[in-house]
Amino acid sequence: MKDAYLAGDIGGTKTVLALFSHEHGPHQSFVREVFPSQEFSSLTEIVQIYLTGKSVHIRGAGFGIAGPVSQGRAIVTNLPWIIESSTLSEALEGSPVWLLNDLLSIAHAMPYLSPADLHTVKTGVHQTNGALGIVAPGTGLGEGFLVWDGERYQAHPSEGGHTNFGPATQDELDLLAYLLPKMGHVSWERVCSGIGIPNLYAFWREARHLEEPAWLKEALAAVADPVPVIVQAGVEDKAEICVKTLDLFTSILASEAGNLALKILATGGIFIGGGIPPRILSIIDPQQFQRAFNNKGRFTEILARIPAYVILKPDTALFGVACHIFEQTEGIIAR
């Protein structure tokens, strides 16, 4: 039997598992497989099916989970699963198991990303060993950060995406006035995520009365998730209402990225993850992004020096879990 490490990225829609070896470290995975999460009763069931027929001995395993994690126990936000490290360890013949929040998984990847894994959306001066911030708009809005402890970066989770949305422009102020009576509490996640994009679209349609073309109305009515339709139409400049939606989304994202940079003094940079930013990269205006990021009054000059990057690397969370496993078992990882 060959020794290996098992890493997983666990979400409400899909579960991704892969093996990693001592020889290749976290930078190269083997036997990557994707499972539809909702078709299984537990992560343990998926792991057992995945390992069937594979001649490997698991030395350690880690899983990034879309949901809160505490003391070796995780609740998946969009699945009826409770995941416990002790149960998984038993299924893996006593191998150590680490459970991480999905945003924390991305955070563990940050120190090991290469320049090719990043796209600069805002230039600045990267300070060696400076704090790093992460803003990740996917289905929801994840946030986290890393600080240098003198030897390595330590990753920390955050629920900053659920703090109060703070408008910075007249459009954003009108957006808040539109959403507040409907929701009572408007968080950043409500306006800067896959959950938020339909809210921005509805604002332009209902509050600003922008035209919704008949073809677009039909396309939206035909799908359960309107976000891919809105994003594609905006990126391809097919409908003004979709272009406006993505422009507003980008400004809000830049503003909140700047907020996080200021809160943790992210002199090492802000990293933008999640599934949405890479899909809209072609329409992000660097000057617009920079203005919204830097717009912090007396601290604008400080913000102007902080760089920001969009993460391009596929499976960043899975890679981050693998990095965490190797940090725990083998120490510092070579780039």
C-alpha positions in Angstrom: 0.0 0.0 0.0 1.2 3.5 -0.9 1.0 6.2 1.7 -1.1 9.2 0.8 -3.0 12.2 2.2 -6.7 12.8 1.5 -8.1 16.3 1.0 -11.6 17.4 0.3 -13.6 20.5 -0.6 -17.2 20.0 0.8 -20.1 22.2 -0.5 -23.8 21.9 -0.7 -23.7 21.2 -4.4 -20.6 19.1 -4.8 -17.8 17.3 -2.9 -14.4 17.2 -4.4 -11.8 14.6 -3.1 -8.2 14.1 -4.1 -5.1 12.3 -3.0 -1.7 13.9 -2.4 1.7 12.3 -1.9 4.7 13.1 0.2 6.9 13.2 -3.0 4.8 15.9 -4.8 3.4 17.8 -1.8 0.2 19.8 -2.1 1.0 21.2 -5.5 0.0 18.1 -7.4 -3.2 16.0 -6.7 -4.0 12.5 -7.9 -7.3 10.8 -8.6 -9.5 13.9 -8.2 -13.2 13.0 -8.2 -16.3 15.0 -7.8 -19.5 13.7 -6.1 -23.0 15.4 -6.0 -23.2 16.0 -2.3 -27.0 15.9 -2.0 -27.1 12.3 -3.3 -25.3 11.0 -0.2 -26.2 10.8 3.4 -22.8 11.8 4.8 -19.3 12.7 4.0 -18.1 9.4 5.5 -20.2 7.5 2.9 -18.5 9.5 0.1 -15.1 8.9 1.5 -15.6 5.2 1.7 -16.9 5.0 -1.8 -14.0 7.1 -3.1 -11.4 4.9 -1.4 -12.9 1.6 -2.6 -10.4 -0.2 -4.8 -7.6 2.3 -4.2 -4.5 0.7 -2.8 -3.5 3.5 -0.4 -2.9 4.1 3.3 -4.2 7.5 4.4 -1.6 9.1 6.7 -3.9 12.1 7.3 -7.0 13.8 5.9 -8.4 17.3 5.8 -11.7 18.7 4.6 -12.7 22.3 3.8 -16.4 22.7 4.7 -19.0 25.3 3.6 -20.3 25.9 7.1 -19.2 26.7 10.7 -16.6 24.4 12.3 -15.9 24.2 16.0 -13.9 21.6 18.0 -13.8 19.0 15.3 -17.4 19.3 14.4 -18.9 21.0 11.3 -22.4 21.7 10.1 -22.7 22.0 6.3 -24.8 25.1 5.6 -26.8 23.7 2.7 -26.8 20.0 3.5 -28.4 18.0 6.4 -24.9 16.8 7.4 -23.1 17.0 10.7 -19.4 16.1 10.1 -17.2 15.0 13.0 -13.5 14.5 12.7 -13.6 11.5 15.1 -16.1 9.7 12.9 -14.0 10.3 9.8 -10.9 9.2 11.7 -12.5 5.9 12.6 -13.4 5.3 9.0 -9.8 6.0 8.0 -8.4 3.5 10.5 -7.3 6.1 13.1 -5.6 8.6 10.7 -5.7 12.2 12.0 -8.4 14.3 10.4 -8.7 18.1 10.3 -11.9 20.1 9.6 -11.7 23.6 8.3 -14.2 26.3 7.3 -14.1 26.7 3.5 -12.8 30.3 3.7 -10.1 29.2 6.1 -9.1 26.6 3.5 -8.6 29.3 1.0 -6.6 31.3 3.6 -4.2 28.3 4.0 -3.4 28.4 0.3 -2.4 32.1 0.2 1.2 31.8 1.2 1.8 29.2 -1.5 0.2 30.8 -4.5 2.5 31.7 -7.4 2.3 34.9 -9.5 0.6 32.8 -12.3 -2.3 32.1 -9.8 -3.1 35.7 -9.4 -4.4 38.6 -11.5 -3.6 42.1 -10.3 -6.7 44.3 -10.2 -5.1 47.1 -8.1 -1.4 47.8 -8.0 0.4 48.6 -4.8 3.5 47.8 -2.7 3.5 44.3 -1.2 5.0 44.3 2.2 6.9 41.1 3.1 5.2 39.3 6.0 2.4 41.9 6.0 -1.1 40.8 6.9 -3.2 39.3 4.1 -6.9 39.7 3.6 -9.4 37.5 1.7 -12.7 38.5 0.3 -14.5 35.6 -1.5 -17.9 36.2 -3.2 -19.3 32.9 -4.2 -22.8 31.8 -3.3 -22.3 33.8 -0.1 -19.6 36.3 0.9 -16.6 34.7 2.8 -13.9 36.8 4.5 -10.8 35.8 6.3 -7.2 37.0 7.0 -3.7 35.8 7.7 -1.1 37.3 10.1 2.7 36.5 10.3 3.7 35.0 13.7 7.4 35.4 13.2 7.8 32.0 11.4 4.8 31.5 9.2 1.4 32.8 8.3 -1.5 31.9 10.6 -4.9 31.8 9.0 -8.1 33.1 10.8 -11.7 32.9 9.7 -14.2 35.8 9.9 -17.9 36.4 9.4 -17.3 39.9 8.1 -19.6 39.3 5.1 -22.6 39.5 7.5 -21.8 43.0 8.9 -23.9 46.0 7.9 -23.6 47.1 4.3 -22.3 50.7 4.2 -23.1 52.6 1.0 -20.4 54.8 -0.4 -22.2 56.3 -3.5 -25.6 57.6 -4.3 -26.5 54.4 -6.2 -25.5 52.3 -3.2 -27.4 54.6 -0.8 -30.5 54.2 -3.0 -29.9 50.4 -3.1 -29.9 50.3 0.7 -33.1 52.3 0.8 -34.6 49.8 -1.6 -33.5 46.7 0.3 -33.9 47.7 3.9 -37.7 47.7 4.1 -37.6 44.2 2.5 -34.9 42.7 4.7 -34.6 44.6 7.9 -30.9 43.9 7.9 -28.8 44.4 4.8 -25.4 42.7 5.0 -22.5 42.9 2.5 -23.4 39.3 1.5 -26.9 40.5 0.4 -25.3 42.8 -2.2 -21.9 41.2 -2.9 -22.3 37.5 -3.7 -24.3 35.0 -5.7 -27.2 35.7 -3.3 -26.7 39.4 -3.8 -26.6 39.7 -7.6 -30.4 39.1 -8.0 -30.9 41.9 -5.4 -28.8 44.3 -7.5 -30.7 43.3 -10.6 -34.1 43.8 -8.9 -32.9 47.2 -7.8 -32.2 48.4 -11.3 -35.4 46.9 -12.6 -37.8 48.0 -9.9 -36.3 51.1 -8.3 -34.5 52.6 -11.3 -37.0 51.2 -13.9 -34.3 50.0 -16.4 -35.7 48.0 -19.2 -35.8 44.2 -18.9 -35.7 42.8 -22.5 -38.2 40.2 -23.3 -35.6 37.6 -24.2 -33.9 38.2 -20.9 -37.1 37.9 -18.9 -37.8 34.6 -20.6 -34.3 33.3 -20.0 -34.5 34.2 -16.3 -37.9 32.6 -16.0 -36.6 29.3 -17.4 -33.8 28.8 -14.7 -33.7 28.2 -11.0 -30.6 30.2 -10.5 -30.6 33.6 -12.3 -27.0 34.5 -11.6 -25.3 32.8 -14.6 -27.8 34.4 -17.0 -27.3 37.9 -15.5 -23.5 37.5 -15.4 -23.2 36.2 -19.0 -25.5 38.9 -20.4 -23.5 41.6 -18.5 -20.1 40.3 -19.5 -21.2 40.0 -23.2 -22.8 43.5 -23.0 -26.2 42.1 -24.2 -28.4 44.1 -21.7 -27.8 47.4 -20.0 -29.6 46.2 -16.8 -27.1 43.3 -16.5 -24.1 45.6 -17.3 -25.3 48.0 -14.6 -25.7 45.1 -12.2 -22.2 43.9 -12.6 -20.8 47.5 -12.4 -22.5 48.0 -9.1 -21.4 44.6 -7.9 -17.8 45.4 -8.7 -17.8 48.8 -6.9 -19.4 47.2 -3.8 -16.8 44.4 -3.9 -13.9 46.9 -4.2 -15.4 49.0 -1.4 -15.7 46.0 1.0 -12.2 44.8 0.0 -10.9 48.2 1.0 -12.8 48.0 4.3 -11.1 44.7 5.1 -7.7 46.0 4.1 -8.2 48.9 6.5 -9.5 46.8 9.4 -6.5 44.4 9.4 -4.0 46.8 7.8 -3.4 44.3 5.0 0.0 45.5 3.9 0.6 42.1 2.3 -2.4 42.6 0.0 -6.0 41.7 -0.5 -6.9 38.5 -2.3 -10.2 38.1 -4.0 -11.5 34.5 -4.2 -14.8 32.9 -4.8 -16.4 31.8 -8.1 -17.7 35.1 -9.4 -14.7 37.4 -9.8 -12.8 35.2 -12.3 -16.0 35.1 -14.4 -16.3 38.9 -14.6 -12.6 39.7 -14.8 -12.9 41.0 -18.4 -15.2 43.8 -17.4 -13.6 44.9 -14.1 -12.3 48.5 -14.7 -9.1 48.8 -12.7 -9.6 52.6 -12.2 -13.2 52.1 -11.0 -12.0 49.3 -8.7 -9.2 51.5 -7.3 -11.4 54.5 -6.7 -13.9 52.4 -4.7 -11.2 50.5 -2.8 -9.3 53.7 -1.8 -12.3 55.8 -1.0 -11.7 55.9 2.8 -11.4 59.6 3.5 -8.3 60.5 5.6 -7.0 56.9 5.1 -7.1 57.0 1.3 -3.4 57.3 1.0 -2.8 54.2 3.1 -5.3 52.2 1.0 -3.6 53.4 -2.2 -0.5 51.5 -1.2 -2.2 48.1 -0.7 -2.3 45.8 -3.8 -5.3 43.6 -4.6 -5.4 40.4 -6.6 -8.1 38.1 -8.1 -7.3 34.4 -7.4 -7.2 32.4 -10.6 -6.1 29.0 -9.4 -8.7 26.3 -9.8 -9.6 24.3 -6.7 -8.0 26.9 -4.4 -9.9 25.6 -1.3 -8.8 22.0 -2.0 -5.2 23.2 -2.5 -5.4 25.1 0.8 -6.7 22.0 2.7 -3.7 20.0 1.3 -1.4 22.8 2.4 -2.8 22.6 5.9 -2.4 18.8 6.0 1.3 19.1 5.0 1.9 22.0 7.4 0.6 19.8 10.2 2.4 16.6 9.2 5.6 17.7 7.5 6.2 21.4 8.4 7.0 24.2 6.0 6.0 23.7 2.4 8.2 24.4 -0.6 6.6 26.7 -3.2 
